[in-house]
Amino acid sequence: MAHRRHEAEAIAAVFRQNASGVSDRDRFYEMQRPCCRLIVVRSRSSPVAEPRLFPLLTDLLAKPVVPSGLLLPDEVADDDDDDATPGGGGDGDDQSFSDVMRWLDEQPPRSVIYVALGSEAPETAGHVRELALGLERSGARFLWAVRRPAGHPSGGALPLLPDGFEARVAGGGVARAGWVPQVRVLAHAAVGAFLTHCGWGSTVESLFRFGLPLVMLPFVADQGVIARAMAAHGVGVEVPRDEHDGSFRGDDVAAAVRRVMAEEEGRELARNARELQKVVGDRARQEQYVDDLVEYLQRYK
């Protein structure tokens, strides 16, 4: 299990000096070395599941490293002001999301794939276009939290979508710029899968909280390794990307979405996701991790 070439090149950048004159890697170690007594890791791992991991990290970093558990979101209520995924900002931020929720209410159970690439994925205009083409060609129902690429002005129409895209997918697909209540959407009975950048927070919310299978489109940092780990668990499909520049094609997005949403493989992925959710997302076990963490904090205060 390893990073792709384009992922490794991006990670290598954190070891080089940036405009501040200090590398991100050196800044991290300088931060934790003199003043940090304890390091907390938000992880699905535990000393029971992986008994060698935390002693190894403790040895490497020369101070205690303890798990916090997954820190799962609270149960969703109708009036929750829950976590949200940013789209492009500006024109969509003040709109009520009730029309989209009504659209979800009208869809068959597990028939919609929710699409969101987080707030920091370095999307380009080309990425947005290929993703749009892939969603359209997949034939799947979708709800897409669209985020504007860096440098693209706010306001006006949704950013850089192919001409006529919204008209062609009308009824079967919704693209929404602005803020989307992600936890509430993932909890909806109509949502059957998640197309994600595989940030750890989104992976926790969708897979470990709700047992949804994944279509995975990682961009930076640990996202590629998380995607490969989830593929190894049989709970998701990764969209193929060019090894060198990280580009992807709409046809490959469409094929990955169909595998999860329309083919027999998707049913197996969904079963695996539900089974993994039962094991990893056990709330009593997760609360025990938090209780243990509180004891550590009291001990090392």
C-alpha positions in Angstrom: 0.0 0.0 0.0 1.6 3.2 -1.1 1.1 6.7 -2.5 0.8 7.3 -6.2 3.6 9.3 -7.8 1.6 12.5 -7.9 0.6 12.1 -4.3 4.2 11.4 -3.2 5.4 14.5 -5.0 2.9 16.6 -3.1 3.9 15.1 0.2 7.6 15.7 -0.5 6.8 19.4 -0.6 6.2 19.4 3.2 9.8 18.6 3.7 11.0 21.6 1.7 11.2 25.2 3.0 8.2 27.3 2.0 7.8 31.1 1.9 8.2 31.2 5.7 11.7 29.8 5.5 10.7 26.7 7.4 9.3 23.4 6.1 5.9 22.2 7.3 7.6 19.0 8.6 10.1 20.9 10.7 7.3 23.2 12.0 5.4 20.1 13.1 8.3 18.6 15.0 9.4 21.9 16.5 5.8 22.5 17.7 5.5 19.1 19.5 9.0 18.8 20.8 9.4 21.4 23.6 5.9 22.1 24.9 3.7 19.1 24.0 3.3 16.4 26.7 0.8 14.2 24.9 -0.2 13.5 21.3 -3.7 12.5 20.5 -4.6 10.6 17.3 -8.1 10.5 15.8 -8.0 7.0 14.5 -10.1 3.9 14.0 -7.1 2.0 15.6 -6.8 1.2 19.2 -4.2 -0.5 21.4 -6.4 -3.6 21.3 -6.8 -3.6 17.5 -3.2 -2.7 16.7 -1.2 -3.4 19.8 2.2 -2.4 18.2 1.1 0.9 16.7 0.8 3.2 19.7 4.0 2.0 21.4 5.8 2.5 18.2 4.5 6.1 17.8 5.3 6.8 21.4 8.9 5.6 20.9 9.3 7.6 17.7 7.9 10.8 19.1 9.4 10.4 22.6 6.1 11.1 24.3 2.8 9.3 24.9 0.6 8.9 21.8 -3.0 7.9 22.6 -6.2 7.3 20.5 -9.2 9.5 20.8 -11.4 7.1 18.9 -13.4 8.3 15.8 -15.2 11.2 17.6 -18.4 10.3 15.8 -20.9 13.0 15.2 -24.0 13.1 17.4 -27.3 11.6 16.3 -29.0 13.7 13.6 -32.3 15.4 14.5 -34.5 17.3 12.1 -33.5 20.7 13.5 -29.8 19.9 13.9 -27.3 22.6 12.9 -25.0 19.8 11.8 -21.7 19.8 10.0 -21.7 21.3 6.5 -19.7 20.9 3.4 -18.7 24.1 1.7 -19.5 24.5 -2.0 -18.4 27.6 -3.8 -19.5 30.2 -1.3 -21.3 33.3 -2.2 -24.5 32.7 -4.1 -25.5 29.4 -2.6 -24.7 30.2 1.1 -28.0 32.0 1.9 -30.3 29.6 0.1 -32.5 27.3 2.0 -31.6 23.7 1.6 -35.2 22.6 2.1 -35.8 22.2 -1.7 -33.0 19.8 -2.0 -34.2 17.8 1.0 -37.6 17.6 -0.6 -36.0 16.3 -3.7 -34.2 13.7 -1.7 -37.5 12.7 0.0 -38.9 11.9 -3.5 -36.1 9.5 -4.4 -36.1 5.7 -3.9 -34.2 4.3 -1.0 -30.4 4.1 -1.5 -30.7 5.4 -5.0 -28.7 8.7 -4.7 -24.9 9.1 -4.6 -23.8 12.1 -2.6 -20.8 13.9 -4.1 -18.5 16.2 -2.1 -14.8 16.8 -2.2 -14.3 18.7 1.0 -13.1 22.2 1.6 -9.4 21.9 0.8 -9.0 19.5 -2.2 -7.1 21.4 -4.9 -9.7 21.1 -7.6 -9.2 22.6 -11.0 -11.6 23.7 -13.7 -10.7 20.4 -15.5 -11.5 18.4 -12.4 -14.9 20.0 -12.1 -15.7 19.4 -15.8 -14.6 15.7 -15.8 -16.5 15.0 -12.6 -19.6 16.6 -14.1 -19.3 14.5 -17.3 -18.7 11.4 -15.2 -21.8 11.9 -13.1 -23.9 12.6 -16.1 -22.7 9.5 -18.0 -23.1 7.2 -15.0 -26.9 7.5 -15.2 -27.0 7.5 -11.4 -29.1 9.9 -9.3 -26.7 12.3 -7.5 -26.5 15.3 -5.2 -23.3 17.2 -5.8 -22.0 19.8 -3.3 -20.1 21.9 -5.9 -17.1 23.9 -4.7 -15.6 26.6 -6.9 -12.0 26.0 -8.0 -9.4 28.4 -6.6 -9.4 31.7 -8.4 -12.9 31.2 -9.9 -15.1 34.2 -9.1 -18.2 33.8 -6.9 -21.7 34.6 -8.0 -23.5 33.7 -11.1 -24.0 30.2 -12.5 -22.5 27.1 -11.0 -18.7 27.0 -11.8 -17.5 25.7 -15.0 -20.1 23.0 -15.6 -20.5 21.7 -19.2 -23.0 23.7 -21.3 -26.5 22.4 -20.7 -25.4 20.1 -17.9 -28.1 21.1 -15.4 -30.8 20.8 -18.0 -29.7 17.3 -19.1 -29.6 15.9 -15.5 -32.7 17.7 -14.2 -34.9 15.4 -12.1 -32.1 12.9 -11.6 -29.3 15.0 -10.4 -28.8 18.1 -8.3 -25.7 20.3 -8.2 -25.7 22.9 -5.4 -23.1 25.5 -4.7 -22.8 26.9 -1.2 -23.1 25.1 2.1 -24.6 21.6 2.3 -25.5 19.9 5.7 -23.4 16.9 5.0 -24.3 14.7 8.0 -28.0 15.3 7.4 -27.6 14.3 3.8 -25.5 11.2 4.5 -28.2 10.1 7.0 -31.0 10.4 4.5 -32.6 7.1 3.4 -32.3 8.0 -0.3 -28.5 8.2 -0.1 -26.8 4.9 -0.9 -23.1 5.9 -1.5 -20.7 8.7 -1.2 -18.2 10.0 -3.8 -15.5 11.5 -1.6 -11.9 12.8 -1.5 -11.4 10.4 1.4 -10.5 13.0 4.0 -10.6 11.3 7.3 -13.5 13.4 8.6 -15.7 12.6 5.6 -14.7 8.9 5.8 -15.7 8.7 9.5 -19.0 10.5 8.8 -20.0 8.4 5.8 -18.6 4.9 6.3 -18.1 4.5 10.1 -21.2 6.4 11.0 -23.7 5.4 8.4 -22.1 2.4 6.7 -22.2 3.9 3.1 -19.9 2.4 0.4 -17.5 4.8 -1.2 -16.5 6.1 -4.7 -13.0 7.5 -3.9 -11.3 10.4 -5.6 -8.3 11.3 -3.3 -6.2 14.4 -3.8 -3.6 15.3 -1.1 -2.0 14.2 2.1 -3.2 10.9 3.6 -6.3 10.7 1.3 -4.7 8.3 -1.2 -3.6 5.8 1.5 -7.0 6.1 3.2 -8.6 5.3 -0.2 -6.4 2.3 -0.7 -7.1 1.0 2.8 -10.8 1.3 2.3 -10.5 -0.5 -1.1 -8.6 -3.3 0.7 -11.5 -3.6 3.2 -13.8 -4.0 0.2 -16.0 -1.0 1.0 -15.2 1.3 -1.9 -13.9 1.8 -5.5 -11.2 4.3 -6.4 -11.4 6.3 -9.6 -8.3 5.7 -11.7 -6.0 8.6 -12.1 -2.9 9.4 -14.1 0.1 8.3 -12.1 2.1 11.4 -12.9 -0.2 14.4 -12.9 -3.2 13.0 -11.0 -5.7 13.8 -13.8 -8.8 11.7 -14.3 -11.4 11.2 -17.0 -15.1 11.5 -16.9 -15.6 8.0 -18.3 -13.6 6.5 -15.4 -15.7 8.5 -12.9 -18.9 7.1 -14.6 -17.6 3.5 -14.5 -16.7 3.8 -10.8 -20.1 5.2 -9.9 -21.9 2.5 -11.9 -19.9 -0.2 -10.1 -21.0 1.0 -6.7 -24.6 2.1 -7.6 -25.8 -0.2 -10.3 -23.8 -3.4 -10.5 -23.7 -6.6 -8.3 -20.3 -5.5 -7.0 -22.0 -2.5 -5.4 -24.3 -4.7 -3.3 -21.2 -6.5 -2.0 -19.5 -3.2 -1.2 -22.6 -2.0 0.7 -22.8 -5.2 2.7 -19.1 -4.9 3.6 -19.6 -1.2 4.5 -22.4 -2.1 6.9 -20.4 -4.8 8.5 -17.4 -2.6 9.0 -19.6 0.1 10.4 -21.0 -2.3 13.0 -17.4 -3.2 14.2 -15.7 0.2 14.0 -18.6 2.5 14.6 -19.7 0.9 17.9 -20.7 4.0 19.9 -20.1 2.4 23.3 -16.6 1.5 22.3 -15.9 4.9 20.9 -17.2 6.6 24.1 -14.8 4.4 26.1 -11.9 5.8 24.0 -13.0 9.3 25.0 -13.2 8.3 28.6 -9.7 6.9 28.5 -8.5 10.1 26.8 -9.9 12.2 29.6 -7.9 10.1 32.1 -4.7 10.7 30.0 -5.4 14.4 30.0 -5.9 14.5 33.7 -2.7 12.4 34.2 -0.5 14.7 32.0 -2.0 18.1 32.9 
